[in-house]
Amino acid sequence: MWVRLINEWLPRIRIRIHLLFWVVIGLSFVTGNFTEIMTLFVIVIIHEMGHVAAATELGWTVSEIKLLPFGGVATVEEAVASQPLDEIIMAVAGPFMNVTMILLAQFLWWAGIWSADWAEFFITSNWIIAGFNLLPIWPLDGGRIVQALLCYLWPYGTAARFSLGTSVVFAAVMLGLGCFFLNPNLVMLAVYLLFINMQAFIRFPYQFIRFLMEKYIAGQEHLPLRSVSLSPDVTVKEAAEQLRRGSYHLFLIRGPEGGLLAEEQLLEAVLFQHQRDIAVSRLL
């Protein structure tokens, strides 16, 4: 797996470095913490490579890795319309790498290769990075896991909007705690997470269109069948809101002039025929 990852995927992945990353590096020189800061970023990169390895095994395309002042984000192209379980596996892969590094550090400490102080710093750093990433805030790993779990209960649009809305609330609470305890690092993290979640919420209509397009391109007839019963006067747009990740939908239109409507027919009407506001019964 790792050989294929290095040979096939890494040359195609763009690595973007946030401007504040360089500010943190500069401050580390001034404060004499360069080794510690660089160690943290190595941990972050290994964490992100766990995501990349999992995405590779799932057949997804990782387009870029963003290095931020307090972590990293791997951007995956095929994640929107995929199986929720695949999303969970991909999200868990990052913290799994942190646990692996913790076990390795414990071994190096017991073997006398690392000092107790350095092993403790390395282990603590991994726990902090893994724990932070498992917070239920999108796009952190925990937020992705929560959103994927919600997709088992609700259609994608409902699950994603609820996930982003709760992420805004959690980020706002984090910001309040950071201000109360006068913690600048927590404030910076909260402001960033609050900004990207509000931005994602505003841009969600475009994200939803991407979800619909990925379902249409994938041709997911091989997925488990889910039947959806609809009133004949429900609009095409409202019917599209019933679509879920990891399922192929067959719509049962009730009434004397009702019938069956396949998922691809609905997607064509939404994406290409500009028929979002007509009744689904007119597609029969």
Salt bridges, closest charged atoms under 4 A:
GLU57 OE2 - ARG4 NH2 2.81
GLU64 OE1 - ARG14 NH2 2.69
GLU64 OE2 - ARG16 NH1 3.46
GLU64 OE2 - LYS66 NZ 3.75
GLU87 OE2 - ARG144 NH1 3.49
GLU87 OE1 - ARG245 NH2 3.55
ASP141 OD2 - HIS47 NE2 2.96
ASP141 OD1 - HIS51 NE2 3.07
GLU214 OE2 - ARG210 NE 2.99
GLU241 OE2 - ARG161 NH2 2.93
GLU263 OE2 - LYS215 NZ 3.67
GLU263 OE1 - HIS249 ND1 2.73
